[in-house]
């Protein structure tokens, strides 16, 4: 009768040990958390960029409106509200004299109405005094 195999010569059952499985699960969990965090940061960044873009449009719209009207702006500060892309913005514009009396500088600052104190856009432009029309 043949002798039974010695214990050191026996083959282990194929498969993974519990420790190997736990290490693999931990590695996968860390990788998934890192990917989730990166996706969250990208979403936040895209939202901030959208807000800045829309605020820039509000500021440029104000300046274009002044130029289109062709009216001579009085010196001082004005403020108001504008809606762009479903977001409410607060704008503040300051009209300042320049060394050339035919021009005025307009500084327009825009912030989200929901988050006052955080400037999203700042545009500086110039308007010209329309020439007098002779009869």
DSSP file (Angstrom, degrees, kcal/mol; ACC not computed):
  #  RESIDUE AA STRUCTURE BP1 BP2  ACC     N-H-->O    O-->H-N    N-H-->O    O-->H-N    TCO  KAPPA ALPHA  PHI   PSI    X-CA   Y-CA   Z-CA
    1    1 A X              0   0    0      0, 0.0     2,-0.1     0, 0.0     0, 0.0   0.000 360.0 360.0 360.0 136.1    0.0    0.0    0.0
    2    2 A X        -     0   0    0      1,-0.1     2,-0.2     3,-0.0     3,-0.1  -0.352 360.0-107.7 -72.8 151.8    1.4    3.4   -0.9
    3    3 A X        -     0   0    0      1,-0.1    -1,-0.1    -2,-0.1     3,-0.1  -0.494  36.8-103.9 -76.5 144.4    2.4    5.8    1.8
    4    4 A X        -     0   0    0     -2,-0.2    -1,-0.1     1,-0.1     0, 0.0  -0.376  47.0 -94.3 -66.2 147.6    0.2    8.8    2.4
    5    5 A X        -     0   0    0      1,-0.1    -1,-0.1     2,-0.1     2,-0.1  -0.289  41.4-109.5 -64.2 146.9    1.6   12.1    1.1
    6    6 A X    >>  -     0   0    0      1,-0.1     3,-1.2    -3,-0.1     4,-0.5  -0.445  26.5-115.4 -74.0 151.7    3.6   14.1    3.6
    7    7 A X  G >4 S+     0   0    0      1,-0.3     3,-1.0     2,-0.2    -1,-0.1   0.842 112.4  55.5 -59.6 -36.4    1.9   17.4    4.7
    8    8 A X  G 34 S+     0   0    0      1,-0.2    -1,-0.3     3,-0.0    -3,-0.0   0.730 105.3  53.4 -71.4 -18.6    4.6   19.7    3.1
    9    9 A X  G <4 S+     0   0    0     -3,-1.2    -1,-0.2     2,-0.1    -2,-0.2   0.530  84.9 106.4 -92.7  -4.9    4.1   18.1   -0.3
   10   10 A X  S << S-     0   0    0     -3,-1.0     2,-0.3    -4,-0.5    -3,-0.0  -0.458  72.0-123.0 -71.2 145.6    0.3   18.7   -0.3
   11   11 A X        -     0   0    0     -2,-0.1     2,-0.1     1,-0.1    -1,-0.1  -0.681  23.3-119.2 -87.9 142.5   -0.9   21.5   -2.6
   12   12 A X        -     0   0    0     -2,-0.3     2,-0.2     1,-0.1    -1,-0.1  -0.427  37.1 -94.2 -74.4 155.8   -2.9   24.3   -1.2
   13   13 A X        -     0   0    0     -2,-0.1    -1,-0.1     1,-0.1     2,-0.1  -0.486  47.4-107.3 -67.2 139.1   -6.4   24.8   -2.5
   14   14 A X  S    S+     0   0    0     -2,-0.2     2,-0.2    -3,-0.1    -1,-0.1  -0.418  76.6  71.1 -68.2 146.4   -6.4   27.4   -5.3
   15   15 A X  S    S-     0   0    0     -2,-0.1     2,-0.3    -3,-0.1    -3,-0.0  -0.810  79.5 -64.5 138.9-178.6   -7.9   30.8   -4.3
   16   16 A X        -     0   0    0     -2,-0.2     2,-0.1     1,-0.0    -2,-0.0  -0.741  41.0-121.4-105.7 151.7   -7.2   33.8   -2.2
   17   17 A X     >  -     0   0    0     -2,-0.3     4,-2.0     1,-0.1     5,-0.2  -0.425  31.1-107.3 -82.5 166.4   -6.8   34.1    1.5
   18   18 A X  H  > S+     0   0    0      1,-0.2     4,-2.4     2,-0.2     5,-0.2   0.885 120.2  53.6 -61.8 -39.6   -9.1   36.4    3.5
   19   19 A X  H  > S+     0   0    0      1,-0.2     4,-2.2     2,-0.2    -1,-0.2   0.908 107.6  50.5 -63.3 -42.9   -6.2   38.8    4.1
   20   20 A X  H  > S+     0   0    0      1,-0.2     4,-2.1     2,-0.2    -1,-0.2   0.899 111.2  48.8 -63.1 -40.5   -5.5   39.1    0.3
   21   21 A X  H  X S+     0   0    0     -4,-2.0     4,-2.4     2,-0.2    -2,-0.2   0.916 110.8  50.2 -65.8 -43.5   -9.2   39.8   -0.4
   22   22 A X  H  X S+     0   0    0     -4,-2.4     4,-2.2     1,-0.2    -2,-0.2   0.891 110.5  49.6 -63.9 -39.5   -9.4   42.5    2.3
   23   23 A X  H  X S+     0   0    0     -4,-2.2     4,-2.2     2,-0.2    -1,-0.2   0.920 111.4  49.1 -64.6 -43.2   -6.3   44.2    0.9
   24   24 A X  H  X S+     0   0    0     -4,-2.1     4,-2.2     1,-0.2    -2,-0.2   0.907 111.3  49.2 -63.5 -41.5   -7.7   44.2   -2.6
   25   25 A X  H  X S+     0   0    0     -4,-2.4     4,-2.4     1,-0.2    -1,-0.2   0.897 110.2  51.5 -64.8 -40.0  -11.1   45.6   -1.4
   26   26 A X  H  X S+     0   0    0     -4,-2.2     4,-2.3     2,-0.2    -2,-0.2   0.908 109.8  49.3 -63.2 -42.1   -9.2   48.3    0.5
   27   27 A X  H  X S+     0   0    0     -4,-2.2     4,-2.2     2,-0.2    -2,-0.2   0.919 112.3  47.7 -63.7 -43.9   -7.2   49.3   -2.6
   28   28 A X  H  X S+     0   0    0     -4,-2.2     4,-2.4     1,-0.2    -2,-0.2   0.903 111.0  51.8 -64.3 -41.2  -10.4   49.4   -4.7
   29   29 A X  H  X S+     0   0    0     -4,-2.4     4,-2.3     2,-0.2    -2,-0.2   0.912 110.1  48.3 -63.3 -42.9  -12.2   51.5   -2.1
   30   30 A X  H  X S+     0   0    0     -4,-2.3     4,-2.1     1,-0.2    -1,-0.2   0.912 112.1  49.4 -63.7 -42.4   -9.4   54.1   -1.9
   31   31 A X  H  X S+     0   0    0     -4,-2.2     4,-2.1     1,-0.2    -2,-0.2   0.901 111.5  48.7 -64.7 -40.8   -9.2   54.3   -5.7
   32   32 A X  H  X S+     0   0    0     -4,-2.4     4,-2.4     2,-0.2    -2,-0.2   0.891 110.3  51.1 -67.5 -39.3  -13.0   54.8   -5.9
   33   33 A X  H  X S+     0   0    0     -4,-2.3     4,-2.4     2,-0.2    -1,-0.2   0.898 109.8  50.2 -64.0 -39.9  -13.0   57.5   -3.2
   34   34 A X  H  X S+     0   0    0     -4,-2.1     4,-2.2     2,-0.2    -2,-0.2   0.911 111.7  47.9 -64.3 -41.4  -10.2   59.4   -5.1
   35   35 A X  H  X S+     0   0    0     -4,-2.1     4,-2.1     2,-0.2    -2,-0.2   0.894 111.4  50.6 -66.2 -39.4  -12.2   59.2   -8.3
   36   36 A X  H  X S+     0   0    0     -4,-2.4     4,-2.2     2,-0.2    -2,-0.2   0.898 110.4  49.4 -64.7 -41.2  -15.3   60.5   -6.5
   37   37 A X  H  X S+     0   0    0     -4,-2.4     4,-2.4     2,-0.2    -2,-0.2   0.916 110.2  50.5 -64.7 -42.7  -13.4   63.4   -5.0
   38   38 A X  H  X S+     0   0    0     -4,-2.2     4,-2.1     1,-0.2    -2,-0.2   0.901 110.5  49.7 -62.5 -40.3  -12.0   64.3   -8.4
   39   39 A X  H  X S+     0   0    0     -4,-2.1     4,-2.0     2,-0.2    -1,-0.2   0.896 110.5  50.5 -65.9 -39.4  -15.4   64.3  -10.0
   40   40 A X  H  X S+     0   0    0     -4,-2.2     4,-2.2     2,-0.2    -2,-0.2   0.902 110.3  49.1 -64.3 -41.5  -16.8   66.4   -7.2
   41   41 A X  H  X S+     0   0    0     -4,-2.4     4,-2.5     1,-0.2    -1,-0.2   0.886 110.0  51.7 -65.8 -38.5  -14.0   69.0   -7.6
   42   42 A X  H  X S+     0   0    0     -4,-2.1     4,-2.3     2,-0.2    -1,-0.2   0.892 109.7  49.9 -65.1 -39.1  -14.6   69.1  -11.4
   43   43 A X  H  X S+     0   0    0     -4,-2.0     4,-2.0     2,-0.2    -2,-0.2   0.921 112.1  47.0 -64.8 -44.2  -18.3   69.7  -10.8
   44   44 A X  H  X S+     0   0    0     -4,-2.2     4,-2.2     1,-0.2    -2,-0.2   0.913 112.5  50.1 -63.0 -43.3  -17.6   72.5   -8.4
   45   45 A X  H  X S+     0   0    0     -4,-2.5     4,-2.4     1,-0.2    -2,-0.2   0.904 109.7  50.4 -63.3 -42.1  -15.1   74.1  -10.7
   46   46 A X  H  X S+     0   0    0     -4,-2.3     4,-2.1     1,-0.2    -1,-0.2   0.883 109.8  51.1 -64.5 -37.7  -17.4   74.0  -13.6
   47   47 A X  H  X S+     0   0    0     -4,-2.0     4,-2.0     2,-0.2    -2,-0.2   0.902 110.8  48.3 -65.9 -41.5  -20.2   75.6  -11.6
   48   48 A X  H  X S+     0   0    0     -4,-2.2     4,-2.2     2,-0.2    -2,-0.2   0.906 111.1  50.3 -65.7 -41.7  -17.8   78.4  -10.5
   49   49 A X  H  X S+     0   0    0     -4,-2.4     4,-2.4     1,-0.2    -2,-0.2   0.887 108.9  52.2 -63.8 -38.6  -16.7   79.0  -14.1
   50   50 A X  H  X S+     0   0    0     -4,-2.1     4,-2.5     2,-0.2     5,-0.2   0.919 109.3  49.8 -62.9 -43.6  -20.3   79.2  -15.3
   51   51 A X  H  X S+     0   0    0     -4,-2.0     4,-2.2     1,-0.2    -2,-0.2   0.904 111.8  47.7 -62.1 -42.3  -21.0   81.8  -12.7
   52   52 A X  H  X S+     0   0    0     -4,-2.2     4,-2.2     2,-0.2    -1,-0.2   0.893 111.5  50.9 -66.2 -39.7  -18.0   83.9  -13.7
   53   53 A X  H  X S+     0   0    0     -4,-2.4     4,-1.8     2,-0.2    -2,-0.2   0.943 112.6  45.0 -62.9 -47.7  -18.9   83.6  -17.4
   54   54 A X  H  X S+     0   0    0     -4,-2.5     4,-1.9     1,-0.2    -2,-0.2   0.877 111.8  52.7 -65.5 -37.5  -22.5   84.7  -16.8
   55   55 A X  H  X S+     0   0    0     -4,-2.2     4,-2.2     1,-0.2    -1,-0.2   0.888 107.3  52.8 -65.0 -38.5  -21.3   87.6  -14.5
   56   56 A X  H  X S+     0   0    0     -4,-2.2     4,-2.6     1,-0.2    -1,-0.2   0.881 107.3  52.0 -62.3 -38.0  -18.9   88.7  -17.3
   57   57 A X  H  X S+     0   0    0     -4,-1.8     4,-2.5     2,-0.2    -2,-0.2   0.896 107.4  52.3 -65.3 -39.1  -21.9   88.8  -19.7
   58   58 A X  H  X S+     0   0    0     -4,-1.9     4,-2.0     2,-0.2    -2,-0.2   0.942 111.9  45.9 -60.8 -46.9  -23.9   90.9  -17.2
   59   59 A X  H  X S+     0   0    0     -4,-2.2     4,-2.0     1,-0.2    -2,-0.2   0.922 114.2  47.2 -63.4 -44.8  -21.0   93.5  -17.0
   60   60 A X  H  X S+     0   0    0     -4,-2.6     4,-2.6     1,-0.2    -1,-0.2   0.857 109.2  55.2 -66.5 -34.2  -20.5   93.5  -20.8
   61   61 A X  H  X S+     0   0    0     -4,-2.5     4,-2.4     2,-0.2    -1,-0.2   0.910 106.7  50.9 -63.1 -42.0  -24.2   93.9  -21.3
   62   62 A X  H  X S+     0   0    0     -4,-2.0     4,-1.9     2,-0.2    -2,-0.2   0.936 112.8  45.3 -60.6 -46.5  -24.2   97.0  -19.1
   63   63 A X  H  X S+     0   0    0     -4,-2.0     4,-2.2     1,-0.2    -2,-0.2   0.912 113.1  49.8 -65.4 -42.6  -21.3   98.6  -21.0
   64   64 A X  H  X S+     0   0    0     -4,-2.6     4,-2.5     1,-0.2    -1,-0.2   0.868 108.0  54.7 -64.1 -35.8  -22.9   97.8  -24.3
   65   65 A X  H  X S+     0   0    0     -4,-2.4     4,-2.1     2,-0.2    -1,-0.2   0.917 108.1  48.6 -64.1 -42.6  -26.2   99.3  -23.2
   66   66 A X  H  X>S+     0   0    0     -4,-1.9     4,-1.6     1,-0.2     5,-0.5   0.921 113.6  46.6 -62.3 -43.5  -24.4  102.6  -22.3
   67   67 A X  H  <5S+     0   0    0     -4,-2.2    -2,-0.2     1,-0.2    -1,-0.2   0.889 111.5  51.3 -67.4 -38.0  -22.7  102.7  -25.7
   68   68 A X  H  <5S+     0   0    0     -4,-2.5    -1,-0.2     1,-0.2    -2,-0.2   0.875 109.2  50.0 -68.8 -36.6  -25.8  101.8  -27.6
   69   69 A X  H  <5S-     0   0    0     -4,-2.1    -1,-0.2    -5,-0.2    -2,-0.2   0.851  91.3-151.5 -69.1 -33.7  -27.8  104.6  -25.9
   70   70 A X  T  <5 +     0   0    0     -4,-1.6    60,-0.4     1,-0.2     2,-0.2   0.662  41.4 147.6  71.8  14.4  -25.1  107.1  -26.7
   71   71 A X      < -     0   0    0     -5,-0.5     2,-0.7    58,-0.1    -1,-0.2  -0.554  56.2-112.5 -83.7 148.6  -26.1  109.2  -23.6
   72   72 A X        -     0   0    0     -2,-0.2     2,-0.2    -3,-0.1    57,-0.1  -0.722  37.0-133.6 -81.1 117.1  -23.5  111.1  -21.6
   73   73 A X        -     0   0    0     -2,-0.7     2,-0.1     1,-0.1     3,-0.1  -0.498  12.4-125.1 -77.4 135.9  -23.3  109.4  -18.3
   74   74 A X        -     0   0    0     -2,-0.2    21,-0.1     1,-0.1     2,-0.1  -0.485  33.8-100.1 -74.5 151.1  -23.3  111.4  -15.1
   75   75 A X  S    S+     0   0    0     -2,-0.1     2,-0.3    19,-0.1    21,-0.2  -0.410  80.4  60.1 -68.0 145.6  -20.4  111.0  -12.7
   76   76 A X  E    S-A   95   0A   0     19,-1.9    19,-3.3    -2,-0.1     2,-0.4  -0.886  82.9 -53.4 136.0-165.5  -21.1  108.7   -9.7
   77   77 A X  E     -A   94   0A   0     -2,-0.3     2,-0.3    17,-0.2    17,-0.2  -0.926  38.8-178.5-120.3 137.9  -22.2  105.2   -8.7
   78   78 A X  E     -A   93   0A   0     15,-2.7    15,-3.0    -2,-0.4     2,-0.3  -0.936   4.1-175.4-127.9 153.6  -25.2  103.2   -9.9
   79   79 A X  E     +A   92   0A   0     -2,-0.3     2,-0.3    13,-0.2    13,-0.2  -0.984  12.9 139.7-146.5 159.9  -26.3   99.7   -8.8
   80   80 A X  E     -A   91   0A   0     11,-2.2    11,-2.5    -2,-0.3     2,-0.3  -0.948  41.0 -86.2-173.2-169.3  -28.9   97.3   -9.8
   81   81 A X  E     -A   90   0A   0     -2,-0.3     2,-0.3     9,-0.2     9,-0.2  -0.891  30.2-179.5-121.6 149.8  -29.9   93.7  -10.4
   82   82 A X  E     -A   89   0A   0      7,-2.5     7,-3.4    -2,-0.3     2,-0.5  -0.990  18.1-141.3-146.7 149.2  -29.7   91.5  -13.6
   83   83 A X  E     +A   88   0A   0     -2,-0.3     2,-0.4     5,-0.2     5,-0.2  -0.948  24.8 168.0-114.3 130.5  -30.7   88.0  -14.4
   84   84 A X  E >   -A   87   0A   0      3,-2.4     3,-1.6    -2,-0.5   -30,-0.1  -0.976  67.7  -8.6-143.8 125.2  -28.5   85.9  -16.6
   85   85 A X  T 3  S-     0   0    0     -2,-0.4     3,-0.1     1,-0.3   -31,-0.1   0.800 127.3 -55.8  61.2  30.3  -28.8   82.1  -17.2
   86   86 A X  T 3  S+     0   0    0      1,-0.2     2,-0.4     0, 0.0    -1,-0.3   0.563 115.3 112.0  80.6   7.2  -31.3   81.7  -14.4
   87   87 A X  E <   -A   84   0A   0     -3,-1.6    -3,-2.4   -36,-0.0     2,-0.5  -0.938  64.2-132.3-117.1 137.6  -29.0   83.3  -11.8
   88   88 A X  E     -A   83   0A   0     -2,-0.4    25,-2.2    -5,-0.2    26,-0.5  -0.758  27.7-171.7 -89.4 128.3  -29.6   86.6  -10.2
   89   89 A X  E     -AB  82 112A   0     -7,-3.4    -7,-2.5    -2,-0.5     2,-0.5  -0.894  17.6-144.0-120.1 149.4  -26.6   89.0  -10.1
   90   90 A X  E     -AB  81 111A   0     21,-3.1    21,-2.5    -2,-0.3     2,-0.3  -0.955  21.6-166.5-109.5 129.8  -26.0   92.4   -8.4
   91   91 A X  E     -AB  80 110A   0    -11,-2.5   -11,-2.2    -2,-0.5     2,-0.4  -0.861  10.6-169.4-117.4 153.8  -24.0   94.9  -10.4
   92   92 A X  E     -AB  79 109A   0     17,-2.3    17,-2.9    -2,-0.3     2,-0.4  -0.983   8.0-170.0-140.5 125.8  -22.4   98.1   -9.3
   93   93 A X  E     -AB  78 108A   0    -15,-3.0   -15,-2.7    -2,-0.4     2,-0.5  -0.943   7.6-160.1-122.8 142.4  -20.9  100.6  -11.8
   94   94 A X  E     -AB  77 107A   0     13,-2.5    13,-2.5    -2,-0.4     2,-0.6  -0.980   6.7-154.8-122.3 123.9  -18.8  103.7  -11.1
   95   95 A X  E     -AB  76 106A   0    -19,-3.3   -19,-1.9    -2,-0.5     2,-0.4  -0.876  19.4-178.1-101.4 123.8  -18.5  106.4  -13.7
   96   96 A X  E     - B   0 105A   0      9,-2.9     9,-2.6    -2,-0.6     2,-0.1  -0.932  26.6-114.8-126.1 143.5  -15.3  108.4  -13.4
   97   97 A X  E     - B   0 104A   0     -2,-0.4     2,-0.2     7,-0.2     7,-0.2  -0.401  29.5-151.0 -71.4 153.5  -14.0  111.5  -15.3
   98   98 A X        -     0   0    0      5,-0.9     5,-0.1     2,-0.4    -1,-0.0  -0.754  31.8-101.2-117.7 168.2  -10.9  111.0  -17.5
   99   99 A X  S    S+     0   0    0     -2,-0.2     2,-0.7     1,-0.1    -1,-0.0   0.822 112.9  68.9 -59.2 -30.1   -8.2  113.5  -18.5
  100  100 A X  S >  S-     0   0    0      1,-0.1     3,-2.0     2,-0.0    -2,-0.4  -0.825  79.9-150.2 -89.2 116.2   -9.9  113.8  -21.9
  101  101 A X  T 3  S+     0   0    0     -2,-0.7    -1,-0.1     1,-0.3    -2,-0.1   0.624  91.5  66.3 -65.9 -10.7  -13.2  115.6  -21.2
  102  102 A X  T 3  S+     0   0    0     26,-0.1    27,-2.9    27,-0.0     2,-0.3   0.538 100.1  58.1 -85.5  -5.4  -14.8  113.7  -24.2
  103  103 A X  E <   - C   0 128A   0     -3,-2.0    -5,-0.9    25,-0.2     2,-0.4  -0.900  58.9-165.4-126.1 152.4  -14.5  110.3  -22.4
  104  104 A X  E     -BC  97 127A   0     23,-2.1    23,-2.3    -2,-0.3     2,-0.4  -0.998  20.1-132.4-132.7 139.9  -15.7  108.8  -19.2
  105  105 A X  E     -BC  96 126A   0     -9,-2.6    -9,-2.9    -2,-0.4     2,-0.5  -0.744  17.1-160.4 -91.8 138.3  -14.5  105.6  -17.7
  106  106 A X  E     -BC  95 125A   0     19,-3.3    19,-2.4    -2,-0.4     2,-0.6  -0.975   3.7-167.1-122.1 118.5  -17.0  103.1  -16.4
  107  107 A X  E     -BC  94 124A   0    -13,-2.5   -13,-2.5    -2,-0.5     2,-0.5  -0.928   9.2-170.1-104.5 120.6  -16.0  100.3  -13.9
  108  108 A X  E     -BC  93 123A   0     15,-3.3    15,-2.7    -2,-0.6     2,-0.4  -0.951   4.2-173.8-116.9 124.9  -18.6   97.6  -13.6
  109  109 A X  E     -BC  92 122A   0    -17,-2.9   -17,-2.3    -2,-0.5     2,-0.4  -0.955   5.4-165.7-119.1 136.2  -18.4   95.0  -10.9
  110  110 A X  E     +BC  91 121A   0     11,-2.6    10,-3.0    -2,-0.4    11,-1.6  -0.960  10.4 171.1-126.8 138.5  -20.7   92.0  -10.7
  111  111 A X  E     -BC  90 119A   0    -21,-2.5   -21,-3.1    -2,-0.4     2,-0.3  -0.960  41.6 -95.0-138.3 158.2  -21.4   89.6   -7.9
  112  112 A X  E >   -B   89   0A   0      6,-0.6     3,-0.8     3,-0.4   -23,-0.3  -0.555  27.5-137.5 -72.3 135.4  -24.0   86.8   -7.3
  113  113 A X  T 3  S+     0   0    0    -25,-2.2     3,-0.5    -2,-0.3    -1,-0.1   0.829 104.5  56.8 -62.5 -31.1  -26.9   88.1   -5.3
  114  114 A X  T 3  S+     0   0    0    -26,-0.5     2,-0.3     1,-0.3    -1,-0.2   0.756 115.1  36.9 -72.6 -23.9  -26.9   84.9   -3.3
  115  115 A X  S X  S-     0   0    0     -3,-0.8     3,-1.2     3,-0.1    -3,-0.4  -0.637  81.7-169.6-128.4  74.0  -23.3   85.5   -2.2
  116  116 A X  T 3   +     0   0    0     -3,-0.5    -3,-0.1    -2,-0.3     3,-0.1  -0.285  68.3  36.3 -65.2 149.6  -22.7   89.2   -1.7
  117  117 A X  T 3  S+     0   0    0      1,-0.1     2,-0.7    -5,-0.0    -1,-0.2   0.305  90.1 101.5  93.8  -9.2  -19.2   90.4   -1.2
  118  118 A X    <   -     0   0    0     -3,-1.2    -6,-0.6    -6,-0.2     2,-0.3  -0.894  65.2-146.4-113.4 103.6  -17.6   88.0   -3.7
  119  119 A X  E     +C  111   0A   0     -2,-0.7    -8,-0.3    -8,-0.2     3,-0.1  -0.508  20.0 178.1 -73.1 128.0  -16.9   89.7   -7.0
  120  120 A X  E     +     0   0A   0    -10,-3.0     2,-0.3     1,-0.3    -9,-0.2   0.721  66.1  14.6-100.2 -27.9  -17.3   87.4  -10.0
  121  121 A X  E     -C  110   0A   0    -11,-1.6   -11,-2.6   -66,-0.1     2,-0.4  -0.997  52.5-171.1-149.7 148.7  -16.5   89.9  -12.8
  122  122 A X  E     +C  109   0A   0     -2,-0.3     2,-0.4   -13,-0.2   -13,-0.2  -0.953  11.7 179.5-142.6 120.5  -15.0   93.3  -13.3
  123  123 A X  E     -C  108   0A   0    -15,-2.7   -15,-3.3    -2,-0.4     2,-0.4  -0.976   9.3-163.8-124.8 134.8  -15.1   95.1  -16.6
  124  124 A X  E     +C  107   0A   0     -2,-0.4     2,-0.3   -17,-0.2   -17,-0.2  -0.971  22.3 154.5-117.1 133.1  -13.7   98.6  -17.4
  125  125 A X  E     -C  106   0A   0    -19,-2.4   -19,-3.3    -2,-0.4     2,-0.4  -0.884  32.1-122.7-146.1 177.3  -14.8  100.5  -20.4
  126  126 A X  E     -C  105   0A   0     -2,-0.3     2,-0.4   -21,-0.2   -21,-0.2  -0.962  12.3-160.2-129.1 144.2  -15.1  104.0  -21.8
  127  127 A X  E     -C  104   0A   0    -23,-2.3   -23,-2.1    -2,-0.4     2,-0.3  -0.921  16.7-135.7-120.0 151.2  -18.0  105.9  -23.2
  128  128 A X  E     -C  103   0A   0     -2,-0.4     2,-0.5   -25,-0.2   -25,-0.2  -0.810  20.0-112.2-109.9 146.5  -17.7  109.0  -25.4
  129  129 A X        -     0   0    0    -27,-2.9   -58,-0.1    -2,-0.3     3,-0.1  -0.642  40.8-119.9 -73.6 121.3  -19.6  112.2  -25.2
  130  130 A X        -     0   0    0     -2,-0.5     3,-0.1   -60,-0.4    -1,-0.1  -0.364  31.5-106.4 -64.8 140.5  -21.8  112.3  -28.3
  131  131 A X        -     0   0    0      1,-0.1     2,-0.2    -2,-0.0    -1,-0.1  -0.338  37.7-101.2 -65.9 146.8  -21.1  115.3  -30.6
  132  132 A X        -     0   0    0     -3,-0.1     2,-0.6     1,-0.1    -1,-0.1  -0.480  33.4-128.5 -68.9 135.7  -23.6  118.1  -30.5
  133  133 A X        -     0   0    0     -2,-0.2     2,-0.3    -3,-0.1    -1,-0.1  -0.758  19.1-144.8 -88.6 123.4  -25.9  118.1  -33.5
  134  134 A X              0   0    0     -2,-0.6    -1,-0.0     1,-0.1     0, 0.0  -0.707 360.0 360.0 -90.0 140.2  -26.0  121.4  -35.3
  135  135 A X              0   0    0     -2,-0.3    -1,-0.1     0, 0.0    -2,-0.0   0.480 360.0 360.0 -72.5 360.0  -29.4  122.4  -36.9
